[in-house]
């Protein structure tokens, strides 16, 4: 496969990856605090030049995190940063960060 084909098909050096994050927040928090936690989480994601979406065909209770740049993927450091932030947030009862998956070629 030549470079043009790899680029068109998002293969090898043009591969784009992302990962799912599932959050369970404390049921006792007020609605305003719930929104504040989510806003803070979104700010943390965006501070790493990442974006959040709901992946088509993915779980409806998970957020999908990917790079905001074309032909780029979140790094291990990005995932570790979010893991640390989630662990430190007392309003988040439980969370799960899934491994990186290929955005274009995974089921």
N, C-alpha and C positions, 0 to 999 in steps of 0.2 A: 504494500500500500504506500503510495507516495505522500509527500507532505500535504498537498492540497486535499487529498482524500481523507487523511487523518484529521485535518482541520475541519472539514465539512462534516465528518462523522464523530467529532469530539473524542478522538482516540489518542493514546500515548501522551505526548507533550501538550495536547489540547483538551485532555480529559478534565471534566469538572466534577467535583465531589461535594457532598454535603452530609449533614447528619440530623437525626431527629432528637428532639428534647421533649420529654414528658415532665410536666410539673404537677404536683399536688400541693395546693396551698391550704393552710390552716382554715378549717371551716368557721372558726370563731371570729375571724377578722371582719371588720366592717367593709362595706362596698368601696368606700373611698380608699381604704388601705390596700384593698385588693388591686384597685386601679393603679395605685402608687407603686406597688411591687412590680406589676407588669410593665409600667412605664420605665422603672429603673432597670429592669431586665432588658427591655428593648434598647435603652441607652447603652448598656454594657455591650450588647451585640453590635450595635452600630459603631461604637468606639473602636471596634476591631475591624472595621470595613467589611462587616458581614451584613446579611439581610435575612429577614424572617419571612417565611411563606407557609402555606399549607400545601404540601406536596400532593399533586393529583395522584390518586390511587393509594395515598398513604393513610396512616391512621388519623382519624378526625380529632383525636385528643392529644396529638403531638404537633409541635412547631418544627418546621424544617429550616435549618440554618445553612446558608451557603454564602459564598463570596459575592460581593456586589460587583466584582469585576469579571469580565468575560475571560474564559480560559484560566481561571484561578480557582483555588479551593481553600477552605479553612485549614489552618495548620494545627499540629499537635499542641502548640503553645496557645492557640485560640481556644481549643477545647479545654485545656487545663485551666486557662483563665476563667472561663465560664463555669467550670466545675467548682473551682475555688469560691467564686462569687456566690453560687447557689448554695454551697455548704455553709457559708457565713450568714446567709439570709434566714433569720428566725421564723419568718412567715411561711417559708417553704418547708412543708412536712417531709416530702419525699420528691426525688427527681431521678430521672434516668437519661443519660446521654448515650445514644446508640453510636456504633462505629460508623466511620465514613463509608458512604456508598456512592457509586457512580450515578450522577443525576440523569444522564441520558440513556444508560443501558442496564439499569437494574429493574427488577420486577416490582 
